[in-house]
Amino acid sequence: VCKLLLHDSVKIGHDDGRMWDEADLVAAMDRIELINYHQVLSHKGIRFWCYNAGHVLGAAMFMIEVGGVRVLYTGDFSRQPDRHLLGA
C-alpha cells in the first residue's frame, strides 16, 4: 500500500513543490523494513515496538523506550471496533 500511495503522490505533485521524484521512491522502497505488531526492535539503546491503532488498515502506534522511559507515539487511534478493524 505504501508504494502505491507514494507513487500516486509523485504523479499528482507539482514539479516546483515536489519533495521527491520517482527515483527517490524506488530508493526508499529498498529501505522499508516490515515489522509485526508487538515485535520488539532495538537500535543504539532505543527499544521500540508497535500496536494496532485500530483506526485505518495498517495504522500503528509506536511505543518507544529510552533509558527505561516509555512514550507512546500515535497520531490517531480508535478503541471502537469497526466492521473491518478491531479497536486498539
C-alpha angles and dihedrals in degrees: 000000000000092000092050093049094047092045089052091050090055090052096049098038122105116248095232096046100035115126096197141014137209093279091054090050093052091048092049094053090064090056098053113107119193118222131182126237110273092014106138116221128183131203124175093336095316117116122198140169136168138235131201108268092202092215109095130004108282095006113146140189116215126219110205122192123193121170092345093307116118127203125183111216117199137148096200139342141179128215092191119093115236130198090265103028139044117233119260 
